Amino acid sequence: MPKRIYEQELIGYLQDPELAIEYLNAALEEDDLELFGTALKNVAKARGKGEDWVEQLALKTQTLGGNQLFFLLKELDLGLKAIAA
């Protein structure tokens, strides 16, 4: 499958918040920060965020002194809820 078609299908898949959460969870399980960063960017793209959205938000949160991951996940508006493991 050509890369462009794969990316389009992935972005379509990640538009569903539940599937996006599963995708991010799978990336977290790999315990690879670079992989999780790529997954986060893919979800952001599917949620209509720009290519450099993650970097822009990171700069904004540094200025605010906040937790970057908290702000990233909040901005994605996936309806995340804490659950007992």
Biopython code that builds the backbone (N, CA, C, O; Angstrom):
import numpy as np
from Bio.PDB.StructureBuilder import StructureBuilder

atoms = [
    (1, "MET", "N", (0.854, -1.171, 0.000)),
    (1, "MET", "CA", (0.000, 0.000, 0.000)),
    (1, "MET", "C", (0.906, 1.241, 0.000)),
    (1, "MET", "O", (1.818, 1.343, 0.820)),
    (2, "PRO", "N", (0.658, 2.168, -0.905)),
    (2, "PRO", "CA", (1.460, 3.399, -0.920)),
    (2, "PRO", "C", (1.331, 4.174, 0.392)),
    (2, "PRO", "O", (0.278, 4.179, 1.030)),
    (3, "LYS", "N", (2.424, 4.823, 0.776)),
    (3, "LYS", "CA", (2.483, 5.538, 2.055)),
    (3, "LYS", "C", (1.356, 6.565, 2.188)),
    (3, "LYS", "O", (0.749, 6.678, 3.253)),
    (4, "ARG", "N", (1.076, 7.303, 1.132)),
    (4, "ARG", "CA", (0.046, 8.353, 1.179)),
    (4, "ARG", "C", (-1.339, 7.770, 1.487)),
    (4, "ARG", "O", (-2.094, 8.335, 2.280)),
    (5, "ILE", "N", (-1.661, 6.650, 0.861)),
    (5, "ILE", "CA", (-2.961, 6.011, 1.106)),
    (5, "ILE", "C", (-3.028, 5.505, 2.542)),
    (5, "ILE", "O", (-4.054, 5.647, 3.207)),
    (6, "TYR", "N", (-1.916, 4.905, 3.026)),
    (6, "TYR", "CA", (-1.870, 4.431, 4.403)),
    (6, "TYR", "C", (-2.105, 5.586, 5.373)),
    (6, "TYR", "O", (-2.895, 5.463, 6.310)),
    (7, "GLU", "N", (-1.421, 6.704, 5.150)),
    (7, "GLU", "CA", (-1.576, 7.864, 6.035)),
    (7, "GLU", "C", (-3.010, 8.383, 6.029)),
    (7, "GLU", "O", (-3.545, 8.734, 7.080)),
    (8, "GLN", "N", (-3.632, 8.434, 4.861)),
    (8, "GLN", "CA", (-5.024, 8.890, 4.769)),
    (8, "GLN", "C", (-5.949, 7.952, 5.535)),
    (8, "GLN", "O", (-6.850, 8.408, 6.239)),
    (9, "GLU", "N", (-5.734, 6.655, 5.404)),
    (9, "GLU", "CA", (-6.563, 5.682, 6.120)),
    (9, "GLU", "C", (-6.338, 5.785, 7.628)),
    (9, "GLU", "O", (-7.287, 5.706, 8.408)),
    (10, "LEU", "N", (-5.076, 5.963, 8.035)),
    (10, "LEU", "CA", (-4.765, 6.099, 9.459)),
    (10, "LEU", "C", (-5.444, 7.334, 10.034)),
    (10, "LEU", "O", (-6.046, 7.261, 11.105)),
    (11, "ILE", "N", (-5.359, 8.457, 9.348)),
    (11, "ILE", "CA", (-5.980, 9.693, 9.823)),
    (11, "ILE", "C", (-7.497, 9.514, 9.924)),
    (11, "ILE", "O", (-8.111, 9.986, 10.881)),
    (12, "GLY", "N", (-8.097, 8.848, 8.960)),
    (12, "GLY", "CA", (-9.538, 8.574, 9.028)),
    (12, "GLY", "C", (-9.888, 7.718, 10.233)),
    (12, "GLY", "O", (-10.879, 7.974, 10.917)),
    (13, "TYR", "N", (-9.087, 6.716, 10.488)),
    (13, "TYR", "CA", (-9.265, 5.807, 11.626)),
    (13, "TYR", "C", (-9.156, 6.571, 12.943)),
    (13, "TYR", "O", (-9.938, 6.352, 13.868)),
    (14, "LEU", "N", (-8.173, 7.471, 13.014)),
    (14, "LEU", "CA", (-7.903, 8.192, 14.263)),
    (14, "LEU", "C", (-8.885, 9.325, 14.538)),
    (14, "LEU", "O", (-8.802, 9.963, 15.587)),
    (15, "GLN", "N", (-9.795, 9.583, 13.638)),
    (15, "GLN", "CA", (-10.813, 10.607, 13.891)),
    (15, "GLN", "C", (-11.828, 10.137, 14.922)),
    (15, "GLN", "O", (-12.514, 10.952, 15.540)),
    (16, "ASP", "N", (-11.923, 8.842, 15.107)),
    (16, "ASP", "CA", (-12.797, 8.277, 16.143)),
    (16, "ASP", "C", (-12.041, 8.356, 17.473)),
    (16, "ASP", "O", (-10.989, 7.733, 17.620)),
    (17, "PRO", "N", (-12.571, 9.125, 18.454)),
    (17, "PRO", "CA", (-11.847, 9.303, 19.723)),
    (17, "PRO", "C", (-11.476, 7.994, 20.419)),
    (17, "PRO", "O", (-10.377, 7.882, 20.962)),
    (18, "GLU", "N", (-12.366, 7.009, 20.414)),
    (18, "GLU", "CA", (-12.061, 5.738, 21.084)),
    (18, "GLU", "C", (-10.895, 5.021, 20.409)),
    (18, "GLU", "O", (-10.031, 4.459, 21.081)),
    (19, "LEU", "N", (-10.876, 5.044, 19.077)),
    (19, "LEU", "CA", (-9.781, 4.403, 18.353)),
    (19, "LEU", "C", (-8.480, 5.178, 18.546)),
    (19, "LEU", "O", (-7.406, 4.581, 18.621)),
    (20, "ALA", "N", (-8.571, 6.489, 18.625)),
    (20, "ALA", "CA", (-7.379, 7.312, 18.863)),
    (20, "ALA", "C", (-6.789, 7.001, 20.239)),
    (20, "ALA", "O", (-5.569, 6.924, 20.386)),
    (21, "ILE", "N", (-7.638, 6.823, 21.240)),
    (21, "ILE", "CA", (-7.164, 6.483, 22.586)),
    (21, "ILE", "C", (-6.490, 5.114, 22.572)),
    (21, "ILE", "O", (-5.429, 4.940, 23.172)),
    (22, "GLU", "N", (-7.100, 4.136, 21.890)),
    (22, "GLU", "CA", (-6.497, 2.801, 21.785)),
    (22, "GLU", "C", (-5.130, 2.886, 21.102)),
    (22, "GLU", "O", (-4.184, 2.218, 21.518)),
    (23, "TYR", "N", (-5.028, 3.701, 20.062)),
    (23, "TYR", "CA", (-3.787, 3.890, 19.317)),
    (23, "TYR", "C", (-2.703, 4.475, 20.217)),
    (23, "TYR", "O", (-1.565, 4.007, 20.211)),
    (24, "LEU", "N", (-3.061, 5.501, 20.991)),
    (24, "LEU", "CA", (-2.101, 6.109, 21.912)),
    (24, "LEU", "C", (-1.694, 5.125, 23.006)),
    (24, "LEU", "O", (-0.523, 5.067, 23.383)),
    (25, "ASN", "N", (-2.651, 4.351, 23.518)),
    (25, "ASN", "CA", (-2.328, 3.338, 24.528)),
    (25, "ASN", "C", (-1.353, 2.298, 23.981)),
    (25, "ASN", "O", (-0.419, 1.893, 24.672)),
    (26, "ALA", "N", (-1.575, 1.867, 22.736)),
    (26, "ALA", "CA", (-0.675, 0.886, 22.119)),
    (26, "ALA", "C", (0.733, 1.469, 21.980)),
    (26, "ALA", "O", (1.722, 0.769, 22.198)),
    (27, "ALA", "N", (0.820, 2.740, 21.619)),
    (27, "ALA", "CA", (2.128, 3.385, 21.504)),
    (27, "ALA", "C", (2.809, 3.479, 22.867)),
    (27, "ALA", "O", (4.020, 3.285, 22.969)),
    (28, "LEU", "N", (2.042, 3.774, 23.906)),
    (28, "LEU", "CA", (2.604, 3.842, 25.263)),
    (28, "LEU", "C", (3.157, 2.492, 25.711)),
    (28, "LEU", "O", (4.190, 2.430, 26.379)),
    (29, "GLU", "N", (2.471, 1.419, 25.343)),
    (29, "GLU", "CA", (2.896, 0.079, 25.745)),
    (29, "GLU", "C", (4.256, -0.291, 25.169)),
    (29, "GLU", "O", (4.953, -1.140, 25.723)),
    (30, "GLU", "N", (4.637, 0.337, 24.066)),
    (30, "GLU", "CA", (5.933, 0.048, 23.444)),
    (30, "GLU", "C", (7.086, 0.676, 24.216)),
    (30, "GLU", "O", (8.246, 0.335, 23.982)),
    (31, "ASP", "N", (6.782, 1.584, 25.131)),
    (31, "ASP", "CA", (7.794, 2.232, 25.971)),
    (31, "ASP", "C", (8.892, 2.901, 25.129)),
    (31, "ASP", "O", (10.082, 2.792, 25.423)),
    (32, "ASP", "N", (8.450, 3.595, 24.077)),
    (32, "ASP", "CA", (9.358, 4.269, 23.151)),
    (32, "ASP", "C", (8.860, 5.702, 22.978)),
    (32, "ASP", "O", (7.823, 5.934, 22.356)),
    (33, "LEU", "N", (9.598, 6.650, 23.526)),
    (33, "LEU", "CA", (9.170, 8.042, 23.516)),
    (33, "LEU", "C", (9.000, 8.581, 22.099)),
    (33, "LEU", "O", (8.056, 9.325, 21.832)),
    (34, "GLU", "N", (9.896, 8.218, 21.190)),
    (34, "GLU", "CA", (9.798, 8.689, 19.807)),
    (34, "GLU", "C", (8.540, 8.149, 19.130)),
    (34, "GLU", "O", (7.852, 8.879, 18.417)),
    (35, "LEU", "N", (8.245, 6.875, 19.354)),
    (35, "LEU", "CA", (7.038, 6.266, 18.793)),
    (35, "LEU", "C", (5.792, 6.951, 19.347)),
    (35, "LEU", "O", (4.857, 7.242, 18.600)),
    (36, "PHE", "N", (5.778, 7.210, 20.661)),
    (36, "PHE", "CA", (4.619, 7.880, 21.250)),
    (36, "PHE", "C", (4.466, 9.289, 20.675)),
    (36, "PHE", "O", (3.347, 9.733, 20.418)),
    (37, "GLY", "N", (5.574, 9.988, 20.472)),
    (37, "GLY", "CA", (5.517, 11.322, 19.880)),
    (37, "GLY", "C", (4.925, 11.293, 18.484)),
    (37, "GLY", "O", (4.127, 12.160, 18.126)),
    (38, "THR", "N", (5.309, 10.308, 17.698)),
    (38, "THR", "CA", (4.756, 10.156, 16.345)),
    (38, "THR", "C", (3.265, 9.851, 16.419)),
    (38, "THR", "O", (2.475, 10.412, 15.659)),
    (39, "ALA", "N", (2.879, 8.967, 17.329)),
    (39, "ALA", "CA", (1.462, 8.631, 17.493)),
    (39, "ALA", "C", (0.663, 9.867, 17.905)),
    (39, "ALA", "O", (-0.439, 10.095, 17.406)),
    (40, "LEU", "N", (1.215, 10.648, 18.800)),
    (40, "LEU", "CA", (0.540, 11.865, 19.259)),
    (40, "LEU", "C", (0.366, 12.849, 18.102)),
    (40, "LEU", "O", (-0.686, 13.477, 17.976)),
    (41, "LYS", "N", (1.375, 12.985, 17.269)),
    (41, "LYS", "CA", (1.276, 13.867, 16.096)),
    (41, "LYS", "C", (0.228, 13.356, 15.114)),
    (41, "LYS", "O", (-0.503, 14.150, 14.521)),
    (42, "ASN", "N", (0.149, 12.031, 14.935)),
    (42, "ASN", "CA", (-0.865, 11.466, 14.037)),
    (42, "ASN", "C", (-2.271, 11.736, 14.553)),
    (42, "ASN", "O", (-3.166, 12.084, 13.782)),
    (43, "VAL", "N", (-2.462, 11.575, 15.851)),
    (43, "VAL", "CA", (-3.780, 11.851, 16.438)),
    (43, "VAL", "C", (-4.105, 13.341, 16.312)),
    (43, "VAL", "O", (-5.235, 13.710, 15.992)),
    (44, "ALA", "N", (-3.121, 14.183, 16.561)),
    (44, "ALA", "CA", (-3.332, 15.629, 16.435)),
    (44, "ALA", "C", (-3.756, 15.988, 15.011)),
    (44, "ALA", "O", (-4.664, 16.795, 14.811)),
    (45, "LYS", "N", (-3.101, 15.390, 14.034)),
    (45, "LYS", "CA", (-3.448, 15.647, 12.630)),
    (45, "LYS", "C", (-4.882, 15.206, 12.344)),
    (45, "LYS", "O", (-5.630, 15.903, 11.658)),
    (46, "ALA", "N", (-5.254, 14.049, 12.872)),
    (46, "ALA", "CA", (-6.615, 13.544, 12.678)),
    (46, "ALA", "C", (-7.649, 14.438, 13.354)),
    (46, "ALA", "O", (-8.796, 14.509, 12.914)),
    (47, "ARG", "N", (-7.245, 15.116, 14.417)),
    (47, "ARG", "CA", (-8.153, 16.006, 15.147)),
    (47, "ARG", "C", (-8.135, 17.423, 14.580)),
    (47, "ARG", "O", (-8.701, 18.340, 15.174)),
    (48, "GLY", "N", (-7.479, 17.602, 13.425)),
    (48, "GLY", "CA", (-7.496, 18.883, 12.737)),
    (48, "GLY", "C", (-6.431, 19.871, 13.184)),
    (48, "GLY", "O", (-6.522, 21.063, 12.891)),
    (49, "LYS", "N", (-5.432, 19.381, 13.886)),
    (49, "LYS", "CA", (-4.352, 20.260, 14.335)),
    (49, "LYS", "C", (-3.288, 20.339, 13.240)),
    (49, "LYS", "O", (-3.131, 19.398, 12.462)),
    (50, "GLY", "N", (-2.561, 21.449, 13.175)),
    (50, "GLY", "CA", (-1.527, 21.648, 12.170)),
    (50, "GLY", "C", (-0.309, 20.775, 12.395)),
    (50, "GLY", "O", (-0.143, 20.184, 13.462)),
    (51, "GLU", "N", (0.541, 20.698, 11.382)),
    (51, "GLU", "CA", (1.749, 19.878, 11.436)),
    (51, "GLU", "C", (2.642, 20.226, 12.621)),
    (51, "GLU", "O", (3.226, 19.336, 13.239)),
    (52, "ASP", "N", (2.754, 21.508, 12.943)),
    (52, "ASP", "CA", (3.658, 21.935, 14.007)),
    (52, "ASP", "C", (2.922, 22.233, 15.315)),
    (52, "ASP", "O", (3.452, 22.914, 16.193)),
    (53, "TRP", "N", (1.716, 21.724, 15.435)),
    (53, "TRP", "CA", (0.878, 21.997, 16.599)),
    (53, "TRP", "C", (1.532, 21.543, 17.897)),
    (53, "TRP", "O", (1.499, 22.266, 18.893)),
    (54, "VAL", "N", (2.125, 20.356, 17.895)),
    (54, "VAL", "CA", (2.739, 19.824, 19.116)),
    (54, "VAL", "C", (3.861, 20.749, 19.580)),
    (54, "VAL", "O", (3.965, 21.071, 20.764)),
    (55, "GLU", "N", (4.699, 21.173, 18.634)),
    (55, "GLU", "CA", (5.810, 22.057, 18.989)),
    (55, "GLU", "C", (5.308, 23.407, 19.498)),
    (55, "GLU", "O", (5.831, 23.937, 20.479)),
    (56, "GLN", "N", (4.292, 23.963, 18.830)),
    (56, "GLN", "CA", (3.739, 25.252, 19.264)),
    (56, "GLN", "C", (3.149, 25.152, 20.666)),
    (56, "GLN", "O", (3.350, 26.042, 21.492)),
    (57, "LEU", "N", (2.425, 24.078, 20.932)),
    (57, "LEU", "CA", (1.823, 23.910, 22.250)),
    (57, "LEU", "C", (2.901, 23.679, 23.307)),
    (57, "LEU", "O", (2.768, 24.137, 24.442)),
    (58, "ALA", "N", (3.959, 22.977, 22.940)),
    (58, "ALA", "CA", (5.057, 22.762, 23.884)),
    (58, "ALA", "C", (5.672, 24.096, 24.299)),
    (58, "ALA", "O", (5.960, 24.308, 25.477)),
    (59, "LEU", "N", (5.873, 24.985, 23.347)),
    (59, "LEU", "CA", (6.420, 26.309, 23.664)),
    (59, "LEU", "C", (5.452, 27.090, 24.557)),
    (59, "LEU", "O", (5.866, 27.762, 25.503)),
    (60, "LYS", "N", (4.185, 26.992, 24.246)),
    (60, "LYS", "CA", (3.160, 27.697, 25.036)),
    (60, "LYS", "C", (3.147, 27.186, 26.478)),
    (60, "LYS", "O", (3.069, 27.984, 27.412)),
    (61, "THR", "N", (3.220, 25.878, 26.668)),
    (61, "THR", "CA", (3.159, 25.321, 28.026)),
    (61, "THR", "C", (4.428, 25.622, 28.806)),
    (61, "THR", "O", (4.380, 25.759, 30.028)),
    (62, "GLN", "N", (5.564, 25.726, 28.122)),
    (62, "GLN", "CA", (6.799, 26.109, 28.807)),
    (62, "GLN", "C", (6.648, 27.515, 29.369)),
    (62, "GLN", "O", (7.083, 27.798, 30.485)),
    (63, "THR", "N", (6.035, 28.382, 28.597)),
    (63, "THR", "CA", (5.809, 29.761, 29.043)),
    (63, "THR", "C", (4.876, 29.784, 30.247)),
    (63, "THR", "O", (5.059, 30.575, 31.173)),
    (64, "LEU", "N", (3.871, 28.904, 30.224)),
    (64, "LEU", "CA", (2.905, 28.848, 31.320)),
    (64, "LEU", "C", (3.432, 28.055, 32.512)),
    (64, "LEU", "O", (2.860, 28.123, 33.600)),
    (65, "GLY", "N", (4.512, 27.306, 32.319)),
    (65, "GLY", "CA", (5.083, 26.496, 33.387)),
    (65, "GLY", "C", (4.262, 25.253, 33.683)),
    (65, "GLY", "O", (4.331, 24.715, 34.788)),
    (66, "GLY", "N", (3.488, 24.792, 32.714)),
    (66, "GLY", "CA", (2.611, 23.646, 32.950)),
    (66, "GLY", "C", (3.179, 22.331, 32.459)),
    (66, "GLY", "O", (4.251, 22.289, 31.855)),
    (67, "ASN", "N", (2.461, 21.272, 32.722)),
    (67, "ASN", "CA", (2.812, 19.935, 32.274)),
    (67, "ASN", "C", (2.418, 19.805, 30.806)),
    (67, "ASN", "O", (1.234, 19.863, 30.473)),
    (68, "GLN", "N", (3.404, 19.630, 29.928)),
    (68, "GLN", "CA", (3.144, 19.612, 28.491)),
    (68, "GLN", "C", (2.196, 18.487, 28.079)),
    (68, "GLN", "O", (1.281, 18.709, 27.287)),
    (69, "LEU", "N", (2.404, 17.306, 28.598)),
    (69, "LEU", "CA", (1.559, 16.185, 28.201)),
    (69, "LEU", "C", (0.111, 16.439, 28.595)),
    (69, "LEU", "O", (-0.798, 16.126, 27.826)),
    (70, "PHE", "N", (-0.121, 16.999, 29.773)),
    (70, "PHE", "CA", (-1.477, 17.327, 30.214)),
    (70, "PHE", "C", (-2.148, 18.253, 29.197)),
    (70, "PHE", "O", (-3.274, 18.004, 28.767)),
    (71, "PHE", "N", (-1.449, 19.316, 28.823)),
    (71, "PHE", "CA", (-2.027, 20.274, 27.878)),
    (71, "PHE", "C", (-2.226, 19.663, 26.498)),
    (71, "PHE", "O", (-3.227, 19.941, 25.837)),
    (72, "LEU", "N", (-1.283, 18.833, 26.055)),
    (72, "LEU", "CA", (-1.423, 18.177, 24.754)),
    (72, "LEU", "C", (-2.677, 17.316, 24.713)),
    (72, "LEU", "O", (-3.475, 17.416, 23.781)),
    (73, "LEU", "N", (-2.848, 16.475, 25.718)),
    (73, "LEU", "CA", (-4.001, 15.579, 25.747)),
    (73, "LEU", "C", (-5.304, 16.345, 25.920)),
    (73, "LEU", "O", (-6.320, 15.976, 25.330)),
    (74, "LYS", "N", (-5.288, 17.397, 26.714)),
    (74, "LYS", "CA", (-6.496, 18.204, 26.900)),
    (74, "LYS", "C", (-6.908, 18.875, 25.591)),
    (74, "LYS", "O", (-8.092, 18.914, 25.255)),
    (75, "GLU", "N", (-5.935, 19.399, 24.857)),
    (75, "GLU", "CA", (-6.206, 20.070, 23.588)),
    (75, "GLU", "C", (-6.744, 19.120, 22.521)),
    (75, "GLU", "O", (-7.469, 19.550, 21.624)),
    (76, "LEU", "N", (-6.402, 17.840, 22.605)),
    (76, "LEU", "CA", (-6.888, 16.871, 21.622)),
    (76, "LEU", "C", (-8.363, 16.545, 21.827)),
    (76, "LEU", "O", (-9.010, 16.016, 20.922)),
    (77, "ASP", "N", (-8.904, 16.854, 23.008)),
    (77, "ASP", "CA", (-10.325, 16.679, 23.294)),
    (77, "ASP", "C", (-10.829, 15.281, 22.921)),
    (77, "ASP", "O", (-11.787, 15.135, 22.161)),
    (78, "LEU", "N", (-10.165, 14.258, 23.469)),
    (78, "LEU", "CA", (-10.541, 12.876, 23.195)),
    (78, "LEU", "C", (-11.514, 12.311, 24.208)),
    (78, "LEU", "O", (-11.972, 11.179, 24.052)),
    (79, "GLY", "N", (-11.844, 13.072, 25.243)),
    (79, "GLY", "CA", (-12.731, 12.566, 26.282)),
    (79, "GLY", "C", (-12.055, 11.553, 27.171)),
    (79, "GLY", "O", (-12.688, 10.593, 27.610)),
    (80, "LEU", "N", (-10.769, 11.751, 27.446)),
    (80, "LEU", "CA", (-10.025, 10.824, 28.299)),
    (80, "LEU", "C", (-10.571, 10.853, 29.717)),
    (80, "LEU", "O", (-10.946, 11.902, 30.239)),
    (81, "LYS", "N", (-10.607, 9.676, 30.325)),
    (81, "LYS", "CA", (-11.061, 9.553, 31.710)),
    (81, "LYS", "C", (-10.111, 8.618, 32.423)),
    (81, "LYS", "O", (-9.650, 7.629, 31.852)),
    (82, "ALA", "N", (-9.822, 8.932, 33.665)),
    (82, "ALA", "CA", (-8.960, 8.073, 34.478)),
    (82, "ALA", "C", (-9.720, 6.814, 34.854)),
    (82, "ALA", "O", (-10.897, 6.869, 35.211)),
    (83, "ILE", "N", (-9.037, 5.674, 34.770)),
    (83, "ILE", "CA", (-9.637, 4.409, 35.195)),
    (83, "ILE", "C", (-8.624, 3.677, 36.072)),
    (83, "ILE", "O", (-7.415, 3.864, 35.931)),
    (84, "ALA", "N", (-9.117, 2.866, 36.949)),
    (84, "ALA", "CA", (-8.229, 2.073, 37.813)),
    (84, "ALA", "C", (-7.603, 0.963, 36.966)),
    (84, "ALA", "O", (-8.271, 0.314, 36.161)),
    (85, "ALA", "N", (-6.319, 0.772, 37.171)),
    (85, "ALA", "CA", (-5.607, -0.263, 36.383)),
    (85, "ALA", "C", (-5.753, -1.621, 37.039)),
    (85, "ALA", "O", (-5.228, -2.612, 36.531)),
]
sb = StructureBuilder()
sb.init_structure("model")
sb.init_model(0)
sb.init_chain("A")
sb.init_seg("    ")
for serial, (resi, resn, name, xyz) in enumerate(atoms, 1):
    if name == "N":
        sb.init_residue(resn, " ", resi, " ")
    sb.init_atom(name, np.array(xyz, "f"), 0.0, 1.0, " ", f" {name:<3s}", serial, name[0])
structure = sb.get_structure()
